[in-house]
Amino acid sequence: MFLMDGISMVGCSAESFVISLEMPSMGLSGTLSPSIGNLTHLRTMLLQNNQLSGNIPSEIGKLLELQTLDLSGNKFDGGIPSSLGHLSQLSYLKLSKNDLSGQIPRGVASLTGLSVLDLSFNNLSGPIPKILAKDYSVAGNIFLCSSNSQICMAAPKPLNETASYPKIIRRHHRHLVVAVVAGVSCALFVSILLLLCWVHLYRSRVLYKSHVQQD
């Protein structure tokens, strides 16, 4: 076992196989290498609350002895690998507070041995499949909807900088022109109304003076 400041980081079996990686809140950054799939005897992986980014390697699906996986509180993006559905020994899976997108893989939702599944506060979308975990959370994914819902909101697509911006500018320009025309028309209407009122008042005074002089 490798220790750092009294914290267990890498645990090995009597046969010198790596069976645990425990490095939560260590300030780790960069990406998780696909070579993680070579640690086929790994049972515990705790990498939560770091600055890890990029995709979650699908090679994790090769870790058939994995029981605990916590990658929460990082900056992982892309989809949840469907290969995680192969981890029949998995009892604890936490991927919350990342930037994961796409749908929840049915294979992951159908893992019968899961006690805890936490996918909360990502950018997941689409229908929520039937989840067999005893305790699970998908809160904070505003584009998820229940599987029996007829309408699912689609996750927003990133703007195409070369195509979308001119459309936005043209739309804004049209709105601005309409606003200016409406403002000018309103001001002109008020001016004409005031002019008519003044003419009417002036005529009334002239007629009144003429009437007084005649008396």
Secondary structure as GFF3:
##gff-version 3
##sequence-region A 1 215
A	DSSP	beta_strand	2	4	.	.	.	ID=ss1
A	DSSP	beta_strand	7	12	.	.	.	ID=ss2
A	DSSP	beta_strand	18	22	.	.	.	ID=ss3
A	DSSP	beta_strand	29	31	.	.	.	ID=ss4
A	DSSP	three_ten_helix	34	38	.	.	.	ID=ss5
A	DSSP	beta_strand	44	46	.	.	.	ID=ss6
A	DSSP	beta_strand	51	55	.	.	.	ID=ss7
A	DSSP	three_ten_helix	58	62	.	.	.	ID=ss8
A	DSSP	beta_strand	68	70	.	.	.	ID=ss9
A	DSSP	beta_strand	75	78	.	.	.	ID=ss10
A	DSSP	three_ten_helix	82	86	.	.	.	ID=ss11
A	DSSP	beta_strand	92	94	.	.	.	ID=ss12
A	DSSP	beta_strand	99	102	.	.	.	ID=ss13
A	DSSP	alpha_helix	106	109	.	.	.	ID=ss14
A	DSSP	beta_strand	116	118	.	.	.	ID=ss15
A	DSSP	beta_strand	123	128	.	.	.	ID=ss16
A	DSSP	beta_strand	135	137	.	.	.	ID=ss17
A	DSSP	beta_strand	143	146	.	.	.	ID=ss18
A	DSSP	alpha_helix	164	214	.	.	.	ID=ss19
###
